Amino acid sequence: MMSKGCLAANDWICGEYLRTRGQELTDATIQHVGITAAAVGIGLLVALPLAVAARRWRPVAPPLLALTTILYTVPSLAMLALLVPILGISVSVVITALVLYSLTILLRNILAGLEGVPEEVREAARGMGYGPLRLLLTVELPLAVPALMAGVRIATVSTIAMTTVGGIIDFGGLGNLLFSGLDSVFKAQVLTASVLCVALAVLADVLLLGVQRLLTPWTRARAATAVAPHRTRAA
C-alpha cells in the first residue's frame, strides 16, 4: 500500500504528487501538445510547397534535402542558442527550432510520395484535361497521402520528444517539469513527466494512424482483396 508520506520520502511513484500537482501537470501537458501541434503544422505548411517545387524542378531537390539534413544535425541546445538572439526568450524560439528539425522528415516523405505516383496515372489525368494544379490536388497529393502521413507520424513523435528541450528556457511543456525535477532531484516529478511524454507520443501515433486509414480507404480495400484469395484457397 502506498505510503502517505511518499512526497516527503521522495519516492519515484507517488499518488500524493498526482493529487496535489494535478493542475501543474495539466498545464504542462497542454503546453506540450500546443507546441508540438504548432511545430508540426507549420513544418507541414513549409515542407509541402518545398516538396512540390522539388518534384517539379528536379535540380532544386538535392540542395533542399542537403540543407534540411544539415539543420537536423545541429544539436538542439546549439539551435536554441542561435535562435534566442533573434527571437528572444519566448515560445517562438522552441517552435522555430522544432519546425526546422521537422523539415527533413516531412520534406523527404512528401517528396517520396509525390515521386511514387505512377507516370501513367499522371498521363491519364492530363489526357482528361487536368491542369497542373488540379492534377496536384486531386491526383498526386491523394496518392501521396500514405507517405505524407508516415512523415507526419514520425515528425510528431520526434517533436514530442524534442519539445522537452525547451524546458531550458521554460517553454518546454513537460520538459519544464523534467528539468526542474532533475535540478531538485524530485523523483516523482521526473518519472511522471517522462511517462506522460511517452504516453503523448504513443497516443499521437495511434491517432495519426487512424487519420491515415480514414484518408486512404483504398488501401484497406486493397488489403481485403489480397486476403480474400488466401481464404478461398484455405476453404
Backbone torsions as a table, in degrees:
resi	resn	phi	psi	omega
1	MET	NA	138.5	-174.9
2	MET	-69.9	135.9	179.7
3	SER	-70.8	144.2	178.4
4	LYS	-71.9	-20.3	-179.3
5	GLY	-101.5	33.5	-176.0
6	CYS	-66.8	-27.8	176.4
7	LEU	-68.5	-44.7	179.1
8	ALA	-65.4	-33.8	179.9
9	ALA	-81.1	-8.4	-179.1
10	ASN	56.7	51.1	178.1
11	ASP	-77.8	154.6	177.0
12	TRP	-67.7	-43.4	-179.8
13	ILE	-106.2	116.7	-172.5
14	CYS	-144.9	108.0	177.7
15	GLY	-65.1	-30.7	179.3
16	GLU	-62.4	-37.0	178.0
17	TYR	-63.5	-44.6	179.7
18	LEU	-62.2	-38.5	-178.3
19	ARG	-70.5	-40.7	-172.8
20	THR	-88.3	-19.8	-177.0
21	ARG	-116.7	23.6	-176.5
22	GLY	-57.9	-44.5	-178.5
23	GLN	-66.0	-39.1	178.2
24	GLU	-62.4	-42.0	178.4
25	LEU	-66.7	-40.1	178.9
26	THR	-63.3	-46.1	-179.7
27	ASP	-62.1	-43.1	-179.6
28	ALA	-65.6	-39.3	179.4
29	THR	-66.5	-42.3	178.7
30	ILE	-62.3	-43.7	178.1
31	GLN	-62.5	-40.4	-180.0
32	HIS	-61.9	-46.7	179.7
33	VAL	-64.9	-41.5	-179.7
34	GLY	-62.7	-45.2	179.5
35	ILE	-64.6	-43.4	-179.8
36	THR	-62.9	-47.2	-179.0
37	ALA	-62.4	-42.2	-179.8
38	ALA	-64.7	-43.5	-177.5
39	ALA	-65.9	-45.8	-178.8
40	VAL	-68.9	-39.9	179.5
41	GLY	-62.7	-47.0	178.9
42	ILE	-66.4	-40.6	178.4
43	GLY	-59.0	-40.1	179.0
44	LEU	-67.1	-40.7	179.0
45	LEU	-64.6	-31.9	178.7
46	VAL	-81.3	-42.5	-174.4
47	ALA	-69.9	-34.3	-175.8
48	LEU	-61.2	-53.5	178.2
49	PRO	-65.5	-31.9	177.2
50	LEU	-64.5	-41.0	179.5
51	ALA	-67.0	-40.2	178.2
52	VAL	-62.9	-43.3	178.7
53	ALA	-63.8	-42.1	179.8
54	ALA	-66.6	-32.3	178.1
55	ARG	-72.8	-36.7	-176.8
56	ARG	-79.8	-40.7	179.6
57	TRP	-115.2	92.5	-171.2
58	ARG	-54.0	-39.8	-179.7
59	PRO	-60.4	-19.5	-179.4
60	VAL	-75.1	-27.0	-172.8
61	ALA	-60.9	-53.0	-177.1
62	PRO	-57.4	-46.4	177.8
63	PRO	-62.0	-39.6	179.4
64	LEU	-63.5	-47.1	179.9
65	LEU	-63.9	-39.2	178.8
66	ALA	-64.6	-43.4	-179.2
67	LEU	-62.9	-47.0	-179.4
68	THR	-66.1	-33.2	177.2
69	THR	-66.6	-41.3	177.7
70	ILE	-61.9	-43.5	178.8
71	LEU	-60.9	-38.1	-178.2
72	TYR	-67.6	-25.6	-178.1
73	THR	-83.5	-11.0	179.1
74	VAL	-69.6	124.9	178.8
75	PRO	-56.8	145.2	-174.9
76	SER	-60.5	-39.6	179.5
77	LEU	-65.3	-39.7	178.2
78	ALA	-66.1	-38.8	179.2
79	MET	-62.0	-44.2	178.5
80	LEU	-63.8	-40.7	-179.7
81	ALA	-63.6	-34.8	179.0
82	LEU	-73.1	-32.2	-175.5
83	LEU	-86.6	-27.7	-177.1
84	VAL	-58.5	-44.6	178.4
85	PRO	-62.0	-25.2	-178.2
86	ILE	-86.4	-45.7	-173.2
87	LEU	-105.2	-9.6	-176.1
88	GLY	78.0	173.9	179.8
89	ILE	-80.8	99.4	-177.3
90	SER	-156.4	172.6	178.7
91	VAL	-66.3	-23.0	178.6
92	SER	-60.8	-33.4	179.1
93	VAL	-61.8	-47.6	-177.9
94	VAL	-66.1	-46.3	-178.7
95	ILE	-62.8	-43.6	179.7
96	THR	-60.9	-44.6	179.2
97	ALA	-61.3	-43.2	-178.8
98	LEU	-68.3	-35.2	176.0
99	VAL	-62.2	-45.2	-179.6
100	LEU	-62.4	-38.7	178.7
101	TYR	-69.5	-34.6	-176.5
102	SER	-73.2	-21.6	-173.7
103	LEU	-61.2	-40.5	-177.1
104	THR	-63.8	-36.7	179.1
105	ILE	-72.8	-48.9	-176.2
106	LEU	-67.4	-44.9	-178.0
107	LEU	-61.2	-45.7	-178.6
108	ARG	-64.0	-42.0	-177.4
109	ASN	-71.4	-41.6	179.2
110	ILE	-65.2	-43.2	179.5
111	LEU	-62.9	-41.5	178.0
112	ALA	-62.6	-39.4	178.8
113	GLY	-65.2	-42.6	179.9
114	LEU	-67.1	-39.4	179.9
115	GLU	-71.7	-20.0	-179.6
116	GLY	-82.1	-6.2	177.7
117	VAL	-70.4	123.8	-178.5
118	PRO	-58.1	138.3	-178.3
119	GLU	-63.8	-32.5	179.9
120	GLU	-66.3	-29.4	176.3
121	VAL	-67.2	-43.5	177.3
122	ARG	-61.1	-45.0	-178.6
123	GLU	-62.8	-39.4	178.7
124	ALA	-64.4	-40.2	179.3
125	ALA	-66.9	-41.3	177.7
126	ARG	-63.5	-38.1	178.4
127	GLY	-64.0	-23.9	178.4
128	MET	-89.9	5.5	175.5
129	GLY	93.6	13.5	178.9
130	TYR	-71.8	129.3	172.5
131	GLY	-82.0	174.5	-177.3
132	PRO	-57.1	-44.3	-178.0
133	LEU	-68.2	-45.4	179.5
134	ARG	-64.3	-38.6	177.3
135	LEU	-60.9	-42.9	-179.3
136	LEU	-65.6	-48.2	-172.4
137	LEU	-75.3	-34.7	-173.2
138	THR	-104.9	-13.3	-178.7
139	VAL	-121.7	-60.9	-171.8
140	GLU	-67.1	-51.0	-178.4
141	LEU	-63.3	-45.4	177.1
142	PRO	-58.1	-39.9	179.5
143	LEU	-72.6	-21.5	179.3
144	ALA	-88.4	-3.0	-175.7
145	VAL	-55.9	-44.8	179.8
146	PRO	-56.0	-45.8	179.1
147	ALA	-68.9	-39.2	178.9
148	LEU	-61.7	-47.9	-178.7
149	MET	-67.2	-32.7	175.3
150	ALA	-61.7	-40.8	176.8
151	GLY	-65.2	-41.6	179.0
152	VAL	-62.9	-40.2	179.5
153	ARG	-63.4	-47.1	-180.0
154	ILE	-64.5	-44.4	-179.3
155	ALA	-63.4	-38.7	-179.3
156	THR	-66.1	-46.8	-179.3
157	VAL	-63.6	-43.2	179.8
158	SER	-68.4	-34.3	178.9
159	THR	-68.4	-38.3	176.2
160	ILE	-58.6	-40.5	179.0
161	ALA	-68.4	-45.6	-175.2
162	MET	-75.0	-20.7	178.0
163	THR	-57.9	-31.4	-178.4
164	THR	-58.6	-28.5	-179.2
165	VAL	-62.9	-27.0	177.9
166	GLY	-62.4	-12.5	176.8
167	GLY	-60.9	-19.2	178.3
168	ILE	-61.7	-34.2	178.6
169	ILE	-111.6	21.2	176.2
170	ASP	68.1	23.5	173.8
171	PHE	-131.7	59.9	-177.4
172	GLY	-129.0	15.6	-179.4
173	GLY	58.6	-121.2	178.8
174	LEU	-65.5	-20.3	176.1
175	GLY	-63.3	-30.3	175.6
176	ASN	-59.3	-43.7	179.7
177	LEU	-69.7	-36.7	179.2
178	LEU	-62.2	-48.8	-177.1
179	PHE	-67.3	-42.7	179.3
180	SER	-68.3	-35.3	177.4
181	GLY	-67.0	-39.1	177.8
182	LEU	-68.3	-38.7	179.4
183	ASP	-63.0	-38.7	-177.2
184	SER	-98.3	3.1	-176.5
185	VAL	54.1	45.4	179.7
186	PHE	-91.7	95.0	-170.0
187	LYS	-62.4	-46.0	-177.6
188	ALA	-61.4	-38.8	-179.6
189	GLN	-68.4	-42.4	179.5
190	VAL	-62.6	-47.4	-178.3
191	LEU	-65.9	-44.6	-178.0
192	THR	-63.2	-44.8	179.1
193	ALA	-63.5	-39.2	179.4
194	SER	-64.9	-45.2	179.9
195	VAL	-63.7	-39.6	178.9
196	LEU	-65.3	-37.0	176.9
197	CYS	-62.0	-46.0	179.6
198	VAL	-63.7	-43.1	-179.8
199	ALA	-62.6	-40.4	177.8
200	LEU	-62.4	-42.5	-179.5
201	ALA	-63.3	-45.3	-179.7
202	VAL	-65.2	-45.2	-179.8
203	LEU	-62.4	-44.0	179.8
204	ALA	-61.9	-42.7	-179.2
205	ASP	-64.3	-41.9	179.4
206	VAL	-65.4	-43.8	-180.0
207	LEU	-63.9	-42.5	179.7
208	LEU	-68.5	-32.8	174.8
209	LEU	-64.0	-39.7	175.9
210	GLY	-63.4	-41.3	176.7
211	VAL	-62.2	-42.1	178.8
212	GLN	-60.5	-42.0	179.6
213	ARG	-66.0	-36.5	178.1
214	LEU	-67.9	-35.3	-177.7
215	LEU	-81.0	-16.1	-177.8
216	THR	-127.1	64.0	-178.7
217	PRO	-63.5	-25.1	-178.8
218	TRP	-67.1	-25.0	178.9
219	THR	-70.3	-35.1	177.2
220	ARG	-68.3	-41.0	179.0
221	ALA	-63.2	-39.7	179.4
222	ARG	-65.1	-40.1	179.2
223	ALA	-65.9	-40.4	179.5
224	ALA	-65.0	-38.2	178.5
225	THR	-65.2	-37.1	-179.6
226	ALA	-70.6	-32.2	-178.4
227	VAL	-77.5	-33.4	-174.6
228	ALA	-55.2	-47.9	179.5
229	PRO	-60.1	-36.0	178.9
230	HIS	-63.8	-41.4	178.7
231	ARG	-65.5	-38.1	179.5
232	THR	-63.6	-43.9	179.0
233	ARG	-64.6	-38.1	-179.2
234	ALA	-65.6	-36.5	179.1
235	ALA	-66.8	NA	NA
